Amino acid sequence: MKLLGFFKYAYLGFFVLFFIEFLLNFKSDFNKSIVFLLLSILSVVVYWFRNKYQKRFKDRGKL
């Protein structure tokens, strides 16, 4: 189960990748850059939810 805790950091890696693609495609292909911006926002939101619920389940047994 500890291995799953490392996968949440992959979402931050995807955020960096998608945001760089957004910046590179902003001038040349605006529609493609908007898709990359939405994917980068989605990856940060997924990271935040995974982090929040992982802490909640970890603290469940400490009550």
Phi and psi in degrees as a GROMACS rama.xvg file:
@    title "Ramachandran Plot"
@    xaxis  label "Phi"
@    yaxis  label "Psi"
@TYPE xy
-67.2941  -25.6973  LYS-2
-64.6931  -33.2775  LEU-3
-66.365  -25.1835  LEU-4
-67.0153  -24.004  GLY-5
-82.3156  -22.2777  PHE-6
-69.8405  -22.3281  PHE-7
-66.0968  -25.0501  LYS-8
-75.5517  -15.6281  TYR-9
-66.55  -31.4574  ALA-10
-65.6448  -34.289  TYR-11
-68.4839  -35.3522  LEU-12
-64.3561  -41.194  GLY-13
-64.8245  -35.9108  PHE-14
-59.9629  -46.8877  PHE-15
-62.617  -45.1326  VAL-16
-61.5615  -48.6486  LEU-17
-68.6198  -34.6141  PHE-18
-70.5937  -36.6656  PHE-19
-64.9466  -41.8185  ILE-20
-63.5075  -36.5369  GLU-21
-61.0495  -46.0553  PHE-22
-66.5138  -37.3604  LEU-23
-71.8977  -32.6974  LEU-24
-97.0626  3.77126  ASN-25
-62.9466  -44.734  PHE-26
-79.831  -37.4457  LYS-27
-84.3614  -46.2268  SER-28
-134.46  95.6407  ASP-29
-66.9347  -40.3994  PHE-30
-63.8585  -41.1015  ASN-31
-66.2348  -36.9088  LYS-32
-68.2458  -34.0727  SER-33
-65.5473  -38.2947  ILE-34
-62.6109  -43.4305  VAL-35
-66.6905  -35.1086  PHE-36
-64.7915  -43.7264  LEU-37
-64.2983  -38.3184  LEU-38
-66.6854  -36.7422  LEU-39
-68.5068  -39.6385  SER-40
-65.0516  -41.3296  ILE-41
-62.7523  -39.1423  LEU-42
-67.673  -35.0351  SER-43
-68.8779  -39.902  VAL-44
-64.9131  -42.2775  VAL-45
-64.521  -40.7603  VAL-46
-60.3983  -44.4416  TYR-47
-63.1705  -44.5135  TRP-48
-64.8645  -42.6322  PHE-49
-63.2592  -41.7518  ARG-50
-65.1454  -43.5854  ASN-51
-63.0414  -48.8041  LYS-52
-75.0542  -27.3777  TYR-53
-67.2958  -40.5155  GLN-54
-66.0114  -37.7025  LYS-55
-64.9574  -43.1918  ARG-56
-71.9447  -30.9216  PHE-57
-69.8419  -37.6117  LYS-58
-83.9607  -3.17607  ASP-59
-63.9062  -38.5158  ARG-60
-80.8543  -7.51174  GLY-61
-88.2953  -2.90264  LYS-62
